[in-house]
Amino acid sequence: MVHNEHNLRKIARLLSLVIFSAFLASCLASNGKGLSLPSTPSILGDPGWLLVQEAYATLKTQPGLSKPDAGHLRNGLVLEIHGRAYAEGKNSTSSILWYLVTSDEGSGWISSADCEVFASKEQALRSLGQDRQG
């Protein structure tokens, strides 16, 4: 009886280890994608500033790749962020972080893939390598 009880405990431990390993493996396997959090200037603070990094980034009327264009933003432009939203990506299973900005082109949304975000205007300008927006 003691021998059976000891074997049952071993089997229970082994089964627990197998279940935990399977759970851990399923958490780590994410179709080649890791957990990717957007860089934000602060969690509770101001929305921040962005630096346009594409030669001509598309400004959209709403967040999303299929939404109408509202204009274009030139590389090196530093803009204040007024809002954030996730919207459709290149396929139905992905999403992209979009930033609401206002420029000479008007208000619109720019993809996070086309810019870099900073906590302050000064940091964005310093990253650009100039001391004032041109």
VENVEN-V640515 format. One record per pair of residues at least 12 apart in sequence whose C-alpha atoms are under 7 Angstrom apart, sorted by sequence separation. I is the first residue (numbers start at 1). J is the second residue. D is the distance in Angstrom with one decimal. If there is no record, write none. Layout:
# VENVEN-V640515
<<I	J	D> <I	J	D>>
This chain:
# VENVEN-V640515
<<59	71	5.0> <85	97	5.8> <86	98	6.0> <98	110	5.5> <99	111	6.5> <58	71	6.1> <59	72	5.2> <84	97	6.9> <85	98	5.3> <98	111	4.6> <99	112	6.8> <58	72	4.6> <59	73	6.6> <84	98	5.7> <85	99	6.7> <97	111	6.3> <98	112	5.5> <57	72	5.5> <58	73	6.4> <84	99	4.7> <96	111	6.9> <97	112	5.5> <56	72	5.8> <57	73	5.0> <83	99	5.7> <84	100	6.1> <96	112	7.0> <56	73	5.4> <57	74	6.4> <83	100	4.8> <56	74	4.8> <81	99	6.2> <82	100	5.3> <55	74	5.6> <56	75	6.2> <81	100	5.8> <82	101	5.7> <55	75	4.7> <81	101	5.2> <54	75	5.2> <80	101	6.2> <52	74	6.7> <53	75	5.0> <63	85	6.8> <79	101	6.5> <52	75	5.0> <53	76	6.3> <64	87	5.1> <65	88	6.6> <52	76	5.4> <63	87	5.7> <64	88	5.2> <65	89	6.7> <51	76	6.0> <52	77	5.4> <51	77	5.7> <52	78	6.6> <51	78	4.6> <50	78	5.6> <51	79	6.7> <49	78	6.9> <50	79	5.4> <49	79	5.6> <50	80	6.4> <49	80	4.4> <50	81	6.7> <48	80	6.1> <49	81	5.3> <48	81	5.5> <47	81	5.5> <71	105	6.0> <47	82	6.3> <63	98	5.8> <47	83	6.7> <70	108	6.3> <62	108	6.6> <63	109	5.6> <78	124	6.7> <61	108	5.1> <62	109	6.0> <60	108	5.3> <61	109	6.3> <59	108	5.5> <60	109	4.9> <59	109	5.3> <60	110	6.4> <59	110	5.2> <58	110	6.5> <76	128	6.6> <78	133	6.8> <57	114	6.1> <54	114	5.4> <53	114	5.6> <52	114	6.2> <53	115	4.9> <52	115	4.4> <53	116	7.0> <51	115	5.4> <52	116	6.7> <50	115	6.2> <51	116	5.3> <50	116	5.4> <51	117	6.5> <50	117	4.3> <49	117	5.8> <50	118	5.9> <48	117	6.9> <49	118	5.2> <48	118	5.8> <49	119	6.2> <48	119	4.7> <49	120	5.8> <48	120	5.8> <49	121	5.7> <51	124	6.0> <50	124	6.6> <49	124	6.8> <41	117	6.9> <40	117	6.6> <41	118	5.6> <42	119	7.0> <39	117	6.9> <41	119	4.2>>
